[in-house]
């Protein structure tokens, strides 16, 4: 895949955060009651990414089950999305080997951005939109940086 296409797809996947931020500013009154659903959506989306990735690499069934249990345990301790997004950059790169997996992963990363952007914006909802946008870009730019650097190096 050409670098320009790959880079544009990474930006589109990343834009889920921006859509989530817009959603937060559009429906401020829904952020409080919706927080538990946003967290659930994040976890389900990550689980789907993991399932597709493990199935693509044909990992042994017992190892897959072990990884699922480990994943479920890690999700109970609520790993911050600032740590998850760089990992998603690596996953984005790894999935680029197969076009079907790449499309699926890109869409799921985009969908992961909805609740992540909304939850991030919720913390800063009293600030100006540009300040929140700047904070989102500075906090999560690692996704794009890692995805593109890996593509350039390998």
C-alpha distance (Angstrom), angle and dihedral (degrees) to the residues before:
residue distance angle dihedral
X1 . . .
X2 3.77 . .
X3 3.78 117.7 .
X4 3.81 93.5 -122.9
X5 3.82 92.8 54.9
X6 3.79 91.3 44.2
X7 3.82 91.3 49.6
X8 3.79 93.5 48.3
X9 3.79 91.4 49.7
X10 3.81 89.8 50.3
X11 3.82 89.3 53.0
X12 3.80 91.1 48.7
X13 3.81 90.9 49.8
X14 3.80 89.3 48.0
X15 3.81 91.3 50.6
X16 3.81 89.9 74.1
X17 3.81 85.1 82.1
X18 3.78 90.3 57.0
X19 3.79 92.1 48.1
X20 3.81 88.1 51.1
X21 3.79 90.3 51.6
X22 3.80 91.2 50.3
X23 3.80 89.0 48.5
X24 3.81 89.9 52.8
X25 3.80 93.3 52.1
X26 3.79 92.1 43.9
X27 3.81 96.1 51.1
X28 3.81 104.5 27.9
X29 3.79 93.3 154.9
X30 3.82 91.4 57.5
X31 3.81 95.9 54.9
X32 3.80 96.3 82.9
X33 3.81 98.2 49.3
X34 3.80 91.7 36.3
X35 3.80 96.7 53.9
X36 3.82 94.6 93.6
X37 3.81 90.1 50.1
X38 3.79 92.0 48.6
X39 3.80 90.2 52.5
X40 3.79 91.1 47.8
X41 3.80 91.2 48.9
X42 3.80 90.4 51.5
X43 3.79 92.1 52.3
X44 3.79 94.7 45.2
X45 3.79 91.8 48.9
X46 3.80 91.4 50.4
X47 3.80 90.0 48.6
X48 3.81 90.5 52.5
X49 3.81 90.9 49.7
X50 3.80 89.6 50.8
X51 3.81 92.9 47.9
X52 3.80 93.2 50.7
X53 3.79 92.4 45.4
X54 3.81 95.0 48.7
X55 3.79 92.0 45.9
X56 3.79 91.5 50.7
X57 3.79 93.4 53.0
X58 3.83 91.6 47.3
X59 3.78 94.8 -127.1
X60 3.80 116.8 -172.4
X61 3.82 112.9 -90.0
X62 3.82 94.7 -120.7
X63 3.77 92.1 48.7
X64 3.81 89.7 46.9
X65 3.81 91.5 52.9
X66 3.80 90.0 48.1
X67 3.81 90.5 50.9
X68 3.82 90.8 49.1
X69 3.81 91.3 52.9
X70 3.79 90.7 46.8
X71 3.79 89.4 49.2
X72 3.81 92.2 50.1
X73 3.80 89.7 49.8
X74 3.81 91.3 49.9
X75 3.80 90.7 49.8
X76 3.80 90.9 56.1
X77 3.80 90.5 60.6
X78 3.83 91.0 52.4
X79 3.78 105.9 -126.6
X80 3.78 109.6 -149.8
X81 3.77 117.6 -105.3
X82 3.82 88.8 -128.2
X83 3.81 86.0 70.0
X84 3.80 94.8 40.7
X85 3.81 96.9 53.6
X86 3.84 95.7 64.0
X87 3.81 87.5 49.8
X88 3.80 88.4 51.0
X89 3.82 87.4 54.6
X90 3.81 88.8 59.3
X91 3.81 91.1 45.0
X92 3.80 89.4 49.6
X93 3.80 89.9 54.0
X94 3.82 94.4 45.1
X95 3.78 91.9 50.0
X96 3.80 91.7 54.7
X97 3.82 89.1 81.3
X98 3.81 90.4 77.5
X99 3.80 120.6 40.2
X100 3.83 94.7 -147.1
X101 3.80 93.0 50.0
X102 3.81 89.6 43.7
X103 3.80 92.9 54.4
X104 3.80 92.2 46.0
X105 3.80 93.6 46.8
X106 3.80 92.9 46.2
X107 3.79 91.3 52.3
X108 3.80 92.5 46.7
X109 3.82 91.7 49.5
X110 3.80 88.2 50.6
X111 3.83 89.4 51.1
X112 3.81 90.7 46.5
X113 3.80 87.0 58.1
X114 3.82 93.8 61.1
X115 3.79 97.4 69.4
X116 3.80 92.8 30.6
X117 3.80 93.1 54.7
X118 3.79 91.3 44.1
X119 3.80 93.8 50.2
X120 3.80 91.5 45.7
X121 3.81 92.0 49.3
X122 3.82 90.5 46.7
X123 3.80 89.5 66.5
X124 3.82 91.1 52.8
X125 3.81 99.8 31.6
X126 3.82 93.6 125.5
X127 3.80 91.5 59.4
X128 3.78 127.7 81.7
X129 3.79 117.8 -79.6
X130 3.80 93.0 -117.6
X131 3.80 91.1 54.4
X132 3.80 90.5 51.5
X133 3.81 90.8 46.5
X134 3.80 90.9 50.9
X135 3.81 90.9 49.4
X136 3.80 91.8 49.8
X137 3.80 91.8 49.6
X138 3.80 93.0 47.5
X139 3.79 94.0 45.2
X140 3.79 99.4 46.2
X141 3.82 104.3 28.4
X142 3.82 87.7 105.1
X143 3.78 88.9 81.1
X144 3.80 93.2 62.9
X145 3.79 94.1 37.5
X146 3.81 94.0 52.3
X147 3.81 94.1 42.4
X148 3.81 93.7 51.1
X149 3.81 96.8 40.1
X150 3.81 90.7 51.4
X151 3.81 89.9 50.2
X152 3.80 90.9 50.3
X153 3.82 94.1 47.0
X154 3.78 100.3 42.6
